[in-house]
């Protein structure tokens, strides 16, 4: 490994690129100079040698002085702040804030002296203006105008100090289900669980199980044509939704189809429904059939009010929707070679793309219509869930990133870094590290764009949900960048402006009246959890991972209050599978261990036994004799142990408690095995019972097991944070 020079270290630090870190075993690790240079190159900082690094350092200090006003300023509500304004030294300048509601607030220049500096051959001064504490929450603009110049603008976000929890949640907490939407199919599905299935599950769980929410996998948009990526965590766009989840029969226009067209749609439905009982989910077949049916519905006339609603949706979504739809049709029409699309089609603003839009206007309109329909159905699910008694309703999930060749990567341009991918350093469960193949946000470009792409993404996810789970929330603080062509272990961390990202998240959540849950598992520094708690973002606690310093299970009363607690998660096997050690066998078969499998089995067995011992000690496995019998034959008492684990969890003060839907039916299979692609059927397994037989929604609703397990989970505790 080549050790970085002091100049390269200083340059990396200026761009938020880590040159060392502490690994999952508490060991100090240094990052090689080659990895640092590769990551800097992805930020358009080309430093092939130490001399180049030394020459680049002065330019870093000049960057803020090149702008009259910062492209983005964030202020917490009720706080006084300042904003710098750069003009030729000695020039007069005025500054004000234009509020999003049309109001104006003039700014006062403070008597602050800042030494001028020569930037680009011009002696430049810095004036300091005060942002008063009376600015309202929202998205505003800082404006400045030199005496002899034009008005220059920068985005200003005034954000809440913390996200206020809904009164019902603050008072008594909430419990709910956690489901992979596509895996829960009904007899009326088209081979994949859809939004009608979600509505049925939400209403059933609210009325019969007293659930307050249903947390689902990310429903972000996937590939429009060709092979659809199974992982909901590798979407083509995080702003738009996968129309695979549309229930065709619930589109209002279906009721008014002529007899022949209606018969075609019904025939397509009959073609798709045998997929509901297959033991793996075939998204490609389901979408091909559903897309044909939806095109028939799109071509039918719409009423005046429906057409007006469609036009309003298009106007509200603006250029982003047009670009997304254009990408979808391009991906459907244009043949790409190994190098991708022709150069002229890689720029959304090119003349060739404009011509393509004109030539394929109807197909692009169809894609926009699909987004309107799926958005409308998502809204209907949320309304029905709340009407059925849920205090939160649907809780959506936000993936870490997007596919490198997807829609967001195309139309967001250099807001995403090239030549690197997002991943994770080695940890106990993935000892070789992970490469998720996703391009990360570029912190510098996000700032220049006023964080608009991030805001639009968050706003879309919160539009029809009572809560939002942020996968890998540490990614809003720092991300592990892996240079292209290198193993994941040769990456390094890149820091983001967490104050800006969390502030925007808080603003949009506050406006939506939603709760935010951050998945803060793994290598997360204690100060990050404290920061999130202070901003009203709930954490995530998984029972198997909650351990004290000596390795014993954390007592339920010592759990965090501000968290979503659950026994398992989508990256672990369902509880029955964990109790039988199935995850060890799967990971051994896939060659994911760096230690001998016997050692892994021993450690895993010790963890399970310590947890079960804690259950027995608390009386969650029955009286002493019953507990002894259970511990002597765990596989023979799986349901009793699963119940006991959930009782243990519900004795905690955690405000939110989640129950994985597979635990309601005894499913044992891991939905996703991190570190694998085609070696394991990740994200393609339907809900199934202990014997791996598919379970439909109608069967789930009828199972007494679901009612019995959910009765073991009471709503949140009353202990203070």
Buried (B, 14 or more C-beta within 10 A) or exposed (E): EEEBBEBBBBBBEBBBBBBEBEBBEEEEBBBBBBBBBBBBBBBEBEBEEBEBBBEBBEEBEEEEBEBBBBBBBBBBBEEEBBBBBBBBBEBEBBBBBBBEEEEEBEBEBEEEEEEBBEBEEEEBBBBBBBBBEEBEBBBBBBBBBBEEEEBBBBBBBBBBBBBBBBEEBEEBBBBBBBBBBBBBBBEBBBBBBBBBBBBBBBBBBBEEBBBBBBBBBBBBBBBBBEEBBBBBBBBBBBBBBBBBBBBBBBBEBBEEBEEEBBEBBBEBBEBBBEBBEBEEBBBBBBBBBBBBBBEBBBEBEBEEEBEEBBEEBBEEBEEBBBBBBBBBBBBBEEEEEEEEBEEEBBEBEEEBBEEBBEEBEEBBBBBBBBBBBBBBBBBBBBEBBBEBBBBBBBBBBBBBBBBBBBBBBBBBBEBBBBBBBBBBBBBEBBBBBBBBBBBBBBBBBBBBBBBBBBBBBBBBBBBBBBBBBBBBBBBBBBBBBBBEEBEBBBBBBBBBBBBBBBBBBBBBBBEBEBBBBBBBBBBBEEEBBEBBBEBBBBBBBBBBBBEEEEEEBBBBEEBBBBBBBBBBBBBBBBBBBBBBBBBBEBBBEEEBBEEEEEEBBEEBEEBBEEBBBBBBEBEBBBEEEBBEBBBEEBEEBBBBBBBBBBBBBBBBBBBBBBBBBBBBBBBBBBBBBBBBEEEBBBBBBBBBBBEEEBBBBEBBBEBEBBEEBBEBBBBBBEEEE
